[in-house]
Amino acid sequence: MRSVLSYGRSEIATIDQIRGMLLEEAVLQLLRTAGYTTVENAGNDPTLHDGHSGLEVHGRGGRHQLDAIADPSVSLPFSSPQRLVVEAKCYSTTTPVGLPIIRNAVGVLKDISEFYVPPADPADLVYTRRYHYQYSMFSASGYTRDAERYAFAQDIFLIQYSRSSFIFPIVGAIRQVTQFDFGTVTRNRIKIDMTQFRRYIRETIRHGEHWHFDQIPNGANEKIAAFVQAVIRIPGTLLAIAGHRFPIHLIPAPAIDLYDLKDYYRVRITWDEHSWYLSDEHGYRLFSFDLPPVLFNLYAEHGILTRSKALDLKAEALNMMQALLVTENMTRLITFELDKNWVYQVREHLV
């Protein structure tokens, strides 16, 4: 079994790229209970291609390497099958994701959404694959104001974790991984087989503590092990939708068992100077979450959540959030209703 530093198909990567890949794999794992299944390879899907550097998606103008994509387990009527592109960035706490990253995402989304090749035989039309692509960016450090505005205008969904405390152990473990853990570094570049490394991380997360870290360089071995343990300690998450469009990633408290969740909760929004929480009527914290504030206000101003003023809309916009909980045996709808009378006590924090 060769090391991920083997140079047979090596690439030049930065530590930001490696950290972003780790966060992408964590997100893919956490979205399983939200109803998403990782797309592993092209298989018989003509819209995908197994490239030398990873999974590629056909676009109208070319192929795009998109290793982190997932299919929802629940399909909607009157729509082509949906497919989610996941991109994650784990920069330093003072470096938000900027506009150029979102611009690139928009270009990729446009190109892959326009790929369609009709079959030569009309009788095969029903078997032709076509997907309705969605693009979501996940950031450990938030976004710039311009990035949030552009993402809203171009239908790129943004999730951030900078103020969601129950995911801090994962983000913290990723940031502990440095470029010097991989041996020789030239001009801040690491020579590494990223395709093999991603595959190794994905399989390691799935096997958890029963997997051996013999392919990881000694300097990164313990840090990657800590990252994997942080991921598998969170058995799953929920992806809630407010206003039928605004996604909120709910990370469960350590003591919460998703399989024991009720179908309905009356909840409050709480804040402790570090994180947002959904808490039950007794103040018990159920989930942590975060919101890109500028983006939230943009959804409000354009009437997607409500036409009320930004500070006053929070009770109305979050009055009802719903999320799918997908298990092996069933799919359940979990509803969270906000305690409207209580939310005004903390509205000064919702900016």
C-alpha positions, 0 to 999 in steps of 0.5 A: 500500500503506497503512501499518499506522498507517492509521486506516481500521480502527484500534484502540487497542493497548498495547505488550504487545498488540503484543509478544504478537502478534509472539510468537504469529506467531513461535510459529505459524511455529515449530510448522510442523515440529511438524505444525501449519498456521496457519488463515488465514481462515474459508473454508468452515468454518462454525465460523469467521467473518472479522470486521472485526478478524480471525478469529473462532471461533463459541462457544455464547454468541457469537463470539470473536476468535482470530487465532492458531489452527492445525490439526494435520496428523496426526489421531487416530482416535476423535476429532473433528479437533483445533484448537489456540488459540495465545495468547502473552504477551511481558511484561517479565522480571519480569512473569509471566502471572497468573491473570486471563489464564488465567481468560479462556482457560478461558472462551473454551475452554469456549464454543467447545468447546460450539458445535455446530449439527446439520444440518437434513438428517440426511443432511448429518451426516457433513459437519458440522464439529466440533472438539476445541479445545485451548488453549495459552498461550506466555509469555516470562516464565513464570506465577504459581503461581496461574496454573499451578495453575488452568491445570492444573485446567482443562486449559490447556497452558502453555509458557514461554521464560524459560529456553530459550536458543535462543529468546532472540534472538526474545524479545529482538528483540520486547522491543526494540520499544517504544510510541514506535517507532510515533509518537504515543502517547496515555496509553500507547496506540498507534493502529494497524490490528492486523489489517493489522499481524498480516497483514503480520507473518505474510507478512513472516516467510514471505517473510523477507529478500525482503520489504520493510518499507515499511509499518512506521513508520521507528522500528519498521522496523529492529526488526521486521526484526531480529525477522523475521530472528531467527524465520527463523533457526530453521527449525522446532521440535519439540513433545515430549510427556512422560507422554503429556500434558505438552508441552515445546517443544524449540528446536533449537541453531543448528547442528541441521538438523531434517531430519538428525535420527535417529529415536532419541536417548539424551539428558541434561538439562543446565543452565547457570544460564540454560537447560535443554537436551537434550544427547546422550551426548557433551554436545552440546546438541541443544535448549533448553527450559523447564518451568513448575516448579509445573505440572510438579509438579502433573502429578506429584502427580496421577499423570499423569507418575508417582506418585513424589516430585517430585525423584525423578520427573524421570528417570522422567517424562522417561524417554521423550519423543516428538515428531513431525517433519513435512516436506513428504514425510513424518511421522516420530516422534522418540524421546528416551530419558533417561540415567537414571543421569546425571540424578540428578547434576543433580536439585537444579536440577529444582525 
